[in-house]
């Protein structure tokens, strides 16, 4: 089995276990893991450090007044002073040899436009702008996936929970899993 397929299988298994344990979609701000985070999952975050978290204000019933309203995410996006401080800490936790903060996006693993928790460190991680993990996937690639998923949720072709699960399991295959590619 190719290395990428094995890695995706491991990631999917970890995400499924975290979901079953109620960790991926936790809503409260909890302490971020103090242990070192692994780069082995790239282009995805280490699920033990960044399992994802959702915003309790965003549900299938509220998408018409939250994520489907143009500009809504700007009203909940954390300040750059908050995300830059967290990014600096997390770059060290992930053990990146490149410590130039401009080379990373402090990414919401479950994006704000899909109801991700805005300030929960379990939903934020320093995603490299450059390709990693033996793929061509970058933070810029994920942005396009996020937009397509949000548009499908707002059109009613995909349920919010399905989009959240797909992106938290493996954003690089989320569109294919939901029949959107």
C-alpha positions in Angstrom: 0.0 0.0 0.0 1.5 3.4 -0.9 2.7 5.6 2.0 0.1 8.3 1.3 -2.7 5.7 1.4 -1.4 4.3 4.7 -1.0 7.8 6.2 -4.6 8.7 5.2 -5.9 5.5 6.6 -4.1 6.2 9.9 -5.4 9.8 9.9 -9.0 8.7 9.1 -8.8 6.1 11.9 -7.5 8.7 14.4 -10.2 11.2 13.4 -12.9 8.5 13.7 -11.7 7.5 17.1 -11.6 11.2 18.2 -15.1 11.7 16.8 -16.4 8.6 18.6 -14.8 9.8 21.8 -16.4 13.2 21.4 -13.1 15.0 21.0 -13.2 16.3 17.4 -16.4 18.2 17.9 -15.9 19.5 21.4 -17.1 23.0 21.9 -15.4 24.3 25.0 -12.0 25.9 25.1 -9.6 23.4 26.6 -5.9 23.4 27.3 -3.8 22.7 24.2 -1.6 19.7 24.4 1.7 20.5 26.0 3.4 17.5 24.4 5.2 17.7 21.1 3.0 17.5 18.1 3.9 15.2 15.2 4.6 16.4 11.6 3.9 12.8 10.4 0.3 13.7 9.5 1.1 16.7 7.2 -0.6 18.2 5.3 -3.1 17.6 8.1 -2.5 18.5 11.8 -1.6 16.0 14.4 -5.0 14.9 15.7 -3.8 14.6 19.3 -2.8 18.3 19.2 -5.4 19.7 16.9 -8.5 17.5 17.0 -10.8 20.4 15.9 -13.7 22.0 17.7 -17.0 23.5 16.7 -18.8 26.7 17.5 -22.0 25.9 19.4 -23.7 28.9 17.8 -23.5 27.3 14.4 -25.9 24.5 13.8 -27.9 23.2 10.8 -30.8 25.3 12.1 -28.7 28.5 12.4 -26.7 28.5 9.1 -29.1 31.0 7.6 -28.1 33.6 10.2 -24.4 32.6 10.6 -22.2 31.0 8.1 -24.4 31.6 5.1 -24.4 35.4 5.7 -21.8 37.2 3.7 -19.1 38.6 6.1 -20.3 36.7 9.1 -16.9 35.1 9.8 -15.3 38.5 10.1 -17.5 39.1 13.2 -16.1 36.1 15.1 -12.5 35.9 13.7 -10.0 36.2 16.5 -7.5 39.1 16.5 -4.1 38.6 14.9 -2.5 39.3 18.2 -4.2 36.2 19.6 -3.5 34.0 16.6 0.1 35.1 16.2 0.9 34.4 19.8 -0.7 31.0 19.5 1.1 30.3 16.2 4.5 31.0 17.7 3.8 28.5 20.5 2.4 25.9 18.2 5.3 26.2 15.6 7.6 25.2 18.5 5.1 22.4 19.6 5.1 21.0 16.1 8.9 21.1 16.0 9.1 22.9 12.6 12.7 23.7 11.7 11.4 26.7 9.7 10.3 29.1 12.5 9.5 32.0 10.1 5.9 32.8 11.1 5.1 34.2 7.7 5.5 30.7 6.3 2.4 29.5 8.2 -1.2 30.3 8.4 -2.7 29.9 11.9 -5.5 27.8 10.4 -8.9 26.8 11.8 -8.9 23.1 11.3 -12.7 23.1 11.1 -13.0 26.5 9.3 -15.0 29.3 10.6 -17.1 29.2 7.4 -18.1 25.6 8.4 -18.8 26.4 12.1 -15.4 25.9 13.6 -14.6 27.3 17.0 -12.9 30.7 16.6 -10.5 30.8 19.6 -10.2 27.2 20.8 -6.6 26.1 20.5 -7.8 22.6 19.7 -9.1 24.0 16.4 -6.1 26.2 15.5 -2.7 25.0 14.2 0.2 26.5 12.2 -0.5 25.1 8.7 2.5 25.5 6.3 2.0 27.7 3.2 4.3 25.3 1.3 3.7 21.7 0.3 4.4 19.1 2.9 3.9 15.4 3.6 4.8 14.3 0.1 1.8 16.0 -1.5 1.3 19.3 -3.3 -1.4 20.4 -0.7 -0.9 23.7 0.9 -2.9 26.1 3.1 -4.0 27.8 0.0 -5.4 24.5 -1.4 -7.5 24.1 1.8 -9.0 27.5 1.4 -10.7 26.4 -1.9 -12.0 23.2 -0.3 -13.5 25.3 2.6 -15.3 27.6 0.2 -16.7 24.8 -1.9 -18.0 23.0 1.2 -19.6 26.1 2.6 -21.3 26.8 -0.7 -22.7 23.3 -0.7 -23.9 23.6 2.9 -25.6 26.9 2.1 -27.2 25.6 -1.0 -28.6 22.6 1.0 -26.7 20.0 -1.0 -24.6 18.9 2.0 -25.5 18.9 5.7 -23.3 21.0 8.0 -22.3 18.0 10.1 -21.3 16.0 7.0 -19.1 18.9 5.8 -17.5 19.2 9.2 -16.8 15.5 9.4 -15.4 15.4 5.9 -13.0 18.3 6.5 -12.0 17.0 10.0 -11.3 13.5 8.7 -9.1 14.6 5.8 -9.6 18.0 4.0 -7.6 16.7 1.0 -10.3 14.2 0.2 -13.4 16.0 1.6 -14.8 17.1 -1.7 -14.5 13.6 -3.2 -16.0 12.0 -0.1 -19.1 14.2 -0.5 -19.3 13.9 -4.2 -18.4 17.5 -4.9 -15.3 17.2 -7.0 
